[in-house]
Amino acid sequence: MSLMRGEPDFATPLHISEACTRALAKGRTGYPDNRGEKILREAVARKLERDNQLRFDPATEVLVTTGATFGIYTALMALLNEGDAVLLPDPVYDAYLSPIRLAGGRIQRVRSRIENGRFVIGEEVLEAAWTPSARVLLLNTPWNPVGTVLTRNELTAVARFCERRNVILVSDEIYEAITYGDHAHISPLTAAPELRDRSILVNSLSKTYAMPGWRVGYCAGPAALIQAMLLVLQQSSRGPATFIQDAAAEALTGSQECVATMRAEYARRREQVLGRLDGIKGVRVLPPEGGFFAMIDVSGLRAPSDAIRKRLLNEHGVVVVHGSAYGEGGEGTLRVSFASGGETLARGLDRLREGLSA
């Protein structure tokens, strides 16, 4: 049983798929505007003002991309010179590494720590990791894979660092809609408006609207940076298909009831994970504040996390990811996904509990 993948198991909400069908029926199959179709750029601007209290000009400060990963790649290609360093929290989503290297950048790890049951990254460790070659801080909140939702105070500390060290922030916010309890996503630009001229906000529709295969995302930032990113994009993907962009505009501007429904189900699955893995000797579940992954602290089992992962796979038939796959700061943990529920999650947790208890 796989508790590994970060792909929602929900079908894309019907009103979004129907918008795509209508667009196809209208013949919306020509080349898209490389910057993004006007209808989607305007929908993005309205969404950012509605949900994040941020204002961006859809004509000059919004760029539509083929998913968030491509948005990050485009931003890094526009920002980095050969040898520039990118400050990267550790542990963090492993797919960031290749775009940094392709853009000619160097990865400068910023080691996090577990404090009060959550991974944290403070101003002092950012300072310790900084070098004069540091150009960009790549941050995501909610934080994949560790589930931390950065607080307003934590974000203002990040802003102070970026201002002081003249570092540009690339803010990946794709899990913003999936948070739990009193934890709520705050965009770094909302918490610290002074970052407005030195930040690129990156998002996609994959997680919020169960649209991973549609490959549509967006970036927002200062006009000059967005223009530089557009020049990169024009030589590569040139953006999603027009009919997909029409569906994405419907997702952002139509009913948001589907988002609330999916978030409630993820919350139920989160409780299922916490309950089923509670009370195992030497094991502690770190309750995720956002996203659909739970980090399991297995340092009490006194074995490398990859060795534990392999034993769980070979002897108990359950697939998880070892934390060190996301950087040295993840050693001693396992990442468990609850993006899929139902029988997959129930049986997977049974096997995981059996394996960790052995």
N, C-alpha and C positions, 0 to 999 in steps of 0.2 A: 504494500500500500504506500502510495506516495504522499508525503506531507512536505513536499519540496516546492512545487511550482507556485509562482506568484501571478497566476491567471484567474480572474474571477470566473466562477462557474455559472453565473447568471447569463441568460440570454439578453442581448441588447434590447432595451425597452421598445415596445412595438411602435410607439409614436415616432421614434427616431428612425427605425427601419422604414416606416411608411413614408417619411420625408425623403429618404433616399430613392424609394420607388417612384415617387411623384417627380423627382428631379430627372430620373432616367426617362420617364414617360414624356417629359418636356424637352428631351434632347440635350440635357445638360452633360454632354460628353466631350466638349472641346477642351483645348488647353486651358489650364487655370491661370489666373493672374499669379505671377511668381511671388508676389508679396502676400498672396492669399486673397480669396474672393472677398469683395467688399462686404457682402452680407455676413460672412463669418468674422471678419475683422471688427465689424461693428458689434456683432454679438459678443465677441471677446471683451471689447471695451465696456459694454453694458454689464457683463458678468463681473468684471474686475471692480467696477464701481459698486455694484449690488452686494457682492460677497466680501470684498476686501477693502472697500472704501478707498480705492485707488483710481486715479483718472489718467488714462492714456489716450492719445489721439490715434484713432484707428487708421488714419491715412499715413502716418509717419512713424508711429511708435509701437505698432503691433505687426508681428510676422507669423504667418501660418507655416507649420513645419510637418514633416512626415514623422509624427510621434515626438515624444519628449527627448528621447536619446539623440535624435537627429538635431533637435533644437540645441542641446548641450554641445554637440559636435560643432555646429555652426557658430555658436558663441565662442567656443575655444579657438576655432580657426581664425575668427575675426580679432580675437584679443591677444593671442600669444605670439611672441617671437621665439625663435629657436633658443631653447635653454631656459626659458621662463619657467618658474616653479608654480605649481598649483597646489595650494593647501587643501588637504583632503582629510576629513575626519576618519578615524580608524576605530572600529570597523565601519565599512560603508559599502553600498551597492557596488559589486565588482565590475559592472559594465561601464563605470566611469573611466576605468584605467586606459582602455584602448583609445577613446577619443582624445584623451590628454596626450598620449604618445603620438598619435597620428598628427596632432597639431604642433608637434615639436616640443611639447612641454615636459617638465620633470615633475614627478609625483613627490610631494612633501607631506608625509603622514603627520597627522595631528592626533596623538594618542588620547583616547577618551578613558573614562574610568566609570565603574559602577558605584553609585552612591544612592543610598535609600531606595534600592530596588530598581534604579533606572540608570541608563548610560547618560553621562553628562560630559560636556566639553566647555571649558571655561576660558576666560580671557587670558589667564596665565599660561595655559598650554598653547594657545594660539601664538602668544608672544615667544614661547620657547621654541616653537617650530619655525617662526618667521626667519627669513634671510632676505638680504637686499634684492635677490632675484625673484622674490614672490610677487606674482602679478595678480593672481585670482584666488579667491576662496570659493570652493564648490561645496555648497551646503544643501542638505534636504531636510525638510520638516513637514509632516511627520517623517521621522528618520528611518530609512530602510537600511539595514534589516532590524534595527534594535527597538523600534516602536516608541521612541521618545518624541514627544511633541514639545518643541522648544517654547519656553515661556517668554512673556514680554521682557522680563528682566534679562533673561539669557540673550535675547535678540538685541537688546540695546547694548549689551556688552560686546556682542559681535560687531555692531555698528561702530562703537568706539574704536575697536581694533582696526576695522577697515579704513576709517577716517584717518587714524593716527599713522597707519603704515601705508596709506595710499594703495590699498588693495581693492580690486573690483570683485563684487559678490555676484556669483551665479547661483540663483536660488531655485532649486527643484522642489515644486510644491504639488506633485501629482497625487499624493495621498491626502490632500487637504480635507476632503469630504468624509474621511473615515477616521473619526475620533470617538473617544469613549468617556462617559461620565462628565466630569467637570472640565475635562481637557478639550480645548478648542484650538483649531489652527489659527495662527496669526501670521500673516505674511511679514517677513522682515522689513519690507518697505512700509507696511502699516505701522509697525512698532517704531520704526526709525525713519521718518520721512527724509532725513538728511542723506539717506542712501540712494535717493531717487536718481541722481545723476551718475552713480557708480554701480548700478545693479542691472542685471538681466533676470527677469522672472521667467521661469520655464514651467509649463504645465501641459497636460494632455487630457484626453477624454477616456483613456483606457480603463482606469480604475473607477473613477466617479460614475461613469455611465455604462460600465461593462462593455467597452468597445475596443478591446486590445487588438483585434485583427483589422480594425479600420485604419489604423496608423495615421492618426491626426492629432496634432498638438499645436501649441502656440508659444510665442515668446513676446514679452513686452519690456520696453526699456527706452532709454534716450534715443532720439531720432538718429543721431550720428552712428551709434552702435548698431541700431537696427538696420541702417543702410549698409553698413559694412557686412553684417550677417547676410543681408539680401544678396550681396555680390557673391558670397560663398554659395548660397543656396542655388543661385542661377546656374552655377556650374556643376550642380549635382542632382538633387532629386526634383527640383522645380515645384515641389509642393504636391499635396494630395489631389486626387481627382475632384472635379467640380461637384459631382453628385454626392461625394462623401462630405465635402465642405458644407453643402446644403443641409445634410443630415446633422452635422456637427452644430450648425447654427440653431437648428431646432432643439438639439439637446440642451444647449446653453440658455435658450430663451423660453423654451416650453415649460411644461409642468415639471417641478422638481420632486414630486411625490416619490418617483422611483428611487431617487437618491436616498431619501429618508428610509424607504422600505429596505433597501440593501444594507444601509448602515445598521439598522435594527437587527437584521439577520447576522451580520458580522459580530455585533455585540453579543448575540446569543451564542455564537460559536466560540467567541473569546472566553465566555464563562464556562463553556464546555471543556475547553483546553485547561483552564485554570483548575477546574474541579477534578478532572480526570487525572491530572498529574500531581495533585496535591499529596503531600505526606510520604513521598518516596525518599528514603534515606540518602543523603548526600546530593540531593537534587533540589533546585529551587527554580520555580518559574518566575520570570520577571514580567509582571503584568504590562502588556503593551498599552500605551496611551493613545496610539493611533496606528493605522495600517492594518494588515491582516497577517502579521507574523508575530510569533512569541519566541523570545529568546529563553532558552533553558540553561541555567547555570549548573553545569555538571562537574565543576572543579572539585567538588567533594568526592567524586569517584576516583580521583587521583590517576587519571589516564589521559593521554592526548585526545582532544575532541575528535580528531579524524579517526583515531582508532576506535573510539566509541561508535562513531557513525558507521564504520565498516562492520563492526560486530552487530549493530542493529539491523543492517541490511542483510548480512550473510546468515545470521542465526535467527532473526525474528521477522524478516521480510517487510521491514518498514524503512522508507527512504526519507532522510532529513539532510540538512546541510550543516557541516561543521562550521563553527563560528570563525575559525581561522581562515576560511575561504574568503572572508571579507576583510582580512588584515589581522596582524598580530594581536590587536586589541580585542579580537573576538575569540581568542583561544580560551578554552574552558567553557565554551557555550555551544549549544546546538540551536539552529533556527528551524522552527516548526511553522508551517504555513496552514492557515485555516481559510485560504481563498476558496477551497472546495469544502463543502459540508456533507451532510447525509451519511451514507454508509462508508464512504471513503474516510471521512474524518473520524467517525465512531470506531471503525475497525483499526484504523491507523493509530489512534490514541491507545486502544487496548494493547496493540502490539508494542507500542513505544513504552507504555507503563511496564509491561512484562519484561522487556529488554533492559530497562533502566533499573528494575528491581532485582535482576538476576545477580 
